[in-house]
Amino acid sequence: MRIRDWDANLKVRLFAESMVNITYWMFFPFLSIYFSEEFGKNKAGLLLVFSQIFSVLANLMGGYCADRFGRKRMMVLASIGQGLSFLCFALASSPWLLSPWLGFAAFTVAGVFGSFYWPASQAMVADVVEEKHRGDVFAIFYTSINIAVVVGPILGSIFYVSYRFQLLLFAGAICILVGLILARWTRETVPQQQKTSLSTNGKWYYFLENQIKDYGLIVRDKTFLLFIIAGVLAGQTFMQLDLLIPVFIKDFVEDQILFSFGNWSVVVKGEQAFGIVLAENGLLVALLTVYVTKWMSKYYERNVFVLSSIVYAVSIVIFSQTNWIWGLIIAMAIFTFAELMGAGLQQSFVSKLAPEHMRGQYFAAASLRFTISRTIAPLAIPMTVWVGYGWTFFILCLLALVSAFLYWVMFYVFEKQRTRLTA
């Protein structure tokens, strides 16, 4: 499905979200290093875990609200809220105030608003795109994010250290602008039959009761529950891209030659080496997501999901065994291939499982793979202090292999359910 054939909502979003993503990735990859330096590895890891607990709760509420109040409304509110949070973060890094604690609080609130945005945005795609084209559309949005992963860190390496205040100020303004663009140029897509009133019998806990009841139905879907658990375990590997890996590279990669031509050479050190492998990840994803998604769509989803987790495990083994810049580049190429294998197919699989009237909540629950993963993943940073980098990487590798097994079990259950329904 070509972009020119997309619904107008998606075209506006692709442009607007690309601006946010580029700005976001100009400073986000450096935050784990920033918080580690300000609070120490142990405290930084635990604080990041704490901040993500709020994102998990917001994610679940975001899916419910997207189905009840509408996709557009939640996306607009979340964008403006995230913008205000970044402005507060900017204040915490301003010439008038230097407060890591205020910056951390603002970062946490920005993450909460991001969790409100995500399920509504994913459900909107499912609302306006036919099932056969959804994988391609999700893949293009994923590609746009990873173009930002290439451009953002390169710009960030130039501006972040010396102009953090201005950068965060700019990020806040962009998010607020995107909220206004979505309010002006998008329309609501939630199916009319989904809209229900929350003001029944006047009880204050009615909203919470309905939310728990609806998510209870999702949890009883065994296939979907296994999908989330397997995704959380695999996510422990994927989430280290901006948590453990930058800290590991900073600690172990010393000055070394990247290129050499005669008497001229390019020498890189830790932070620069991380910027290179991160940009490599974004570049490969930007170039290859659509191609790899189409390639993987030719194969049975079970095999793709299982192999993706195994390839993640292989990449982690290579990361743990080298501090050579070209070894890290090879490890990142393998890591990125694992990422690309399931990039579009996993979102399409969620839309296949989700009933139309609960799409927002299914996508919210599906994104628990990321929010719960991001909640637990920061523990890898203090774990390196407790047991060392070697054991930390071994545990991550083991979790990726367990997720491969759970994906296999998930499809076994899925096929049994489908056979029973068609019998």
N, C-alpha and C positions, 0 to 999 in steps of 0.2 A: 504494500500500500504506500503510494507516494505522498510526500508531505503536502503537496498542492491539493490532494484529495481529502485531506483531514478536515474534521469539524473545526470551525473557527475558534472554538474554545481551546483546542489543543495547540493551534498555531500561536495564539496569544501566549499561552502558558510556556511553550517551548522558548519563545523569545524572552519572556519576563524571568523565567526560572534560570535561564542561562546567565543573565546578569547577576542574579543572587549567588549562583554557584561559583562563578569566577571570583567574586568578591570574597565569599566565604572561605574558599581554598587559598586565598592569599595569606590568611593568618591561622586557620584551623590546624594544619599539620604541625605548627610550631608550639601549640598550646601544651602538649604533654611535656615537652622540654621546659616550657615556661613554668608550669605548675610544679614540676619536679625540682627545678632550681629554687623556686620560692618556698615550697613547703617540705622538700625532701621526698625521696621516692616512696617511702612507706605511707606518709600522710597523703601525698598526691594521689596514689593509687586508691586509697580508701575514700578520699573525697570524691574522686571521679565515680566510684561505685555508688556512693550516696546520691550524687546528682542524677544518676541514671534511673534510680528508683522512681523519682518523680516523672521521668519520661515514660516509664512503663505504664504508670497509672494514667498519664495524660493520653497515651496512645490508645488505651482501651476506651477512655471517655471520648476521644476524637472520633473513633469509628462509630460509636453510638450517636454522637452529635451529627456526624456527616449523614447518617441515615434519617435522623429525625428533623434536623434544622436545615439540611441542604449542604451540598458540596461547596458551592460558591461562597456562602456566608462564612463557613468555617475556614476556608482558604484565605479570605480577605482578613478576617480577624487574626488568624495566625500570623500572616505576613506582617501586619502592622505591629502586633505584639512582639514579634521577633525583632523588628526594627527598633522599637523602643528599648528592648533589652540590650541590643548592641550599642545604642547611644549611652546607656548606663555603664556598659563595659568600657566604652571610650572615656567616660568621666573618671573611671577608676584608673586609667592609664594616662591621665591628662597632666599638663604642666602644673595644675593646681592641686591635684590629688593623686597619690600613688597608693592604691589599696588592693593587694592581691585578693583579699577576702571579698571585697565588693565585686571585683572582676569575676571571681569564681561564682558568686551568687548570680550575677547577670548572665554568665555562661549557662548556668543551670536553668534559669528561666527561659533563655533562648532555646535551649534543648526541649523544654516542655512545649513551647509554641510550635517548634518543628514537628513534634510528635502529634500535635493536633492537625497540622497541615497534611502530613503524609497519607493517612487513610482516605481523606477526602479527595486528594489528588489522584490516587490510584483508582478509587471507585468511579471517578468522573471518566477515566479512560474506558473502563468496562461499560459505562452507561452509553457511550457514544460510538464505540467501535465494535464491529462484529467479531465474534470469537476467533474466526480464522485469521484475522489481521492483528489481534491484540499482541501477540508475541513480537511482531515487527515494530509496533508502536512503542511498546515498553522498551524494546532494544534501542530505539532512536533516542528516547528520553535518557536512557542509561548512557548512551554515547555522549549526549550533550553534557551530562554530569562529568564524564571523564575527559572531555575536552577542557572543562574547567580545572580538572585535576592536573592537566598539563600546564595550562596558562597560569593558573592561580599561584602555585608554589614558585614558579619562576619570577613572577612579579613580586610575590611575597618576600623572596630572598633579597630583593632590592629594597623594598619599602618597610618590611615588618620591623626590623631591628631599630631603625632610626625614626620611623614615622608610624608607630603602632597606634597612637591616639588618632591621627588623621585617617588611618586605614579603618579603624573601628567606627569612626564617625561616618565615613563614606558607606560602610556596610549597613549601618542603621538607616541612613537616608535611602539607600537602594531598596531595602526591604519594605520600607514605608511606601516608596514609589510603586513597587510591584503590587502591594495591596490595593493601591488606588487604581492601577491599570486593570487588575482583575475585577474590581468593583465596576469599572466603567465599560469594559469590553468583553466580558464573559457573561453567560447566562446560566441559570440553574438547570441541572440535568437529573436531579434525583427523581425517580419515578413517583408520580402523584400518589399512588396507593400507599407509598411508604410514609407519607407525612401524617403524623399522629399528634394529637395534643398531649402535652405533659401535665396539664393542669387538672387531672382527674381527682375528684374527691378532696382536693386541697391538701393532701398529705405531703409534707416536705420530702419524705423519703421515697416517694413514688418513682422518681427518676432513677434512683439507685436500685430499687427493687427490679425494675424492668431491665436495667442494664445487666444485673447479675443473672437474671433469668435468661436473657438472650445469649449471653456468653456461656451460660451453662449448656445450652443447646450445641454450641460450637465445640465445647470441650468433649461432649459425648460423641462427636464425629471422630472415630478412632483414626481414620486415615489422616485427617487434618491435625490431630493432636501429635501423631508421630512425625508429621511434616515439620511442626514447630520445634519439637524436641531435637530432631536431627539437625534442623537449621541452626538452633542455638549452639549445639556442639561444634558444628562446622564453622559457625561464626566466631568461635574463640580463636580460630586461626586467622580468618579474614580481618577481624577487628584489630589485630596487632599491627596492621599497616600503618596506623597513626598513633599507636601506643607503645608497644614493646620495641618494634623494629627501629624507630628513630632513636630511642634511648640506647639500644644495643649498638647501632652504628656509631653513635656519638662516642660511646665508651671504648669501642674496640677498633674502629677504623682510624688509623693514623695517616699522616700525610703520605700520599703515594701518587705515582704517575698514572694518569688516565690515558693520555696520548703523548707520543714523543716523535718529533720529526727533526732529525739532526740535533742541533743545539737547542731547539725550541721544544718545550713540553708543557703539558697542562697538569698541574698538581692539584689534588683535591684532598680535603680533610673531612672529618665526620659529618658535620651539618651539610656540607656541599654534596657528599656522597649520598646522603639521604635524599636531598633534593633531586639528584640524578635518578635514583631508582624510583622515586615517587612519580617524577615526570615520565619516566619510562612506562610505568604502569598506566598512567592516564593516556599517554600517546598510543600504546598498543590497544587499549580499550576503545579509544576514539576511532582508530583505524579499522579494528577487526570485529567489533561487537555485532554489527548487522550480519557480516559474513559468517562468523562462527555460530550465531543464533540460527541462521538458515541451514548451516551445515548440521548442527546438532538436532534440528527439527526432523531430520530424516531418520533419526534413531529413536528407539523406545526410550521414553523419559526415565524409566528406572535405571537403565544403563548409564545415561548421561549423569544423573544425580549421584549415583554411586561412584563413578569414575572421577567426577569432579572432586569429591571428598578425598579420594586416594591421591590425586595429583596435588591437592593442598598439602597433604602429609609429606609428600616427596619434597615439595618446595621448602617446607619448614626444616626438614633434615639438612638440606643444602645450606639454608641460612645459618643454621647452628654450627656448621663445619668450616665456615670461611669468614675472613675479614678482608679478603682481596676484593677490590672494587669490581673486577670483571666476574668474579664468582657471585657477588651480590646481584649483578645485572642478570646473570643466567638464572639465579634463583627467583628473581622478580618476574622474568619472562614465564617461567613455569607456574608461578603463583598466579599471574594474570590469566594464563590459559585456563586454570581451574576456575577462576572467577567468571570468565566469559562463557564457559560451558553451560552454566545455568542462568545466565543473566536475564534472558527473555523468557525462557521456558518455565521458570519457577512462578513468575507472576501470571503467566497463562494458565498454569496448573491451578493456582488459587481461584482464578475466575471460572474455571471448569467445575470446581467443587462448590462454589458459593451460590446459594439461591439468590435470585434477583433482588428480593426485598431485604437481604442482609449483606449485600456486597460490601458496604462500608465497614461493617463490623468484621467480616471475614478478612478484608485487607488489613484492618487494624490488628486483628489477632495474628495474621500472617507476619506482619512487621514486628511482632514480638520476637521473631528470630533475631532481629537486629537490636531492638531496645534491650531485651534481656541479655543478649550477647554483649552489648556495650556496657551493661550494668556489671557483668561478671568479669569481662576482659581486662579492665584496669588492674585486677589483682595480680596479673602477670608481672607488673612493674615491681611491687614489693616482694613478689615471689622470688625474683632474681637475687634479692638480698637474703631471703630465708634459705633457699636451696641452691642458688646459683643459676646461671644462664643455661647450662647443659640440661639439668633436670626440668627447667621451665619449658624449653623447646621440646623435650621428650614428651612431657604431659600434653602439650598442644598437638603434637603429632598423633598421640594415642587418641585424643578426643576426635580428631578428624577421621580416624579409622573407625571409631565407634559410630560416628554419624553415617559413614558409608553403609555399615551393617543395618542401621535403623532405617535408612532409605529403602534398602532391599525389603525389610519387613513391612514397611509402609505400603509398598506396591503389592506385596502379597495380600495384605488386608484389603487394599483397594480393589484388586481383581476379584476377591471373594465377595465383596459387597456388590460389585457390579454384576457378577454372575447371579447372585441371589435375586437382585432386582429385575433382571431380564428373564429369569426362569418362570 
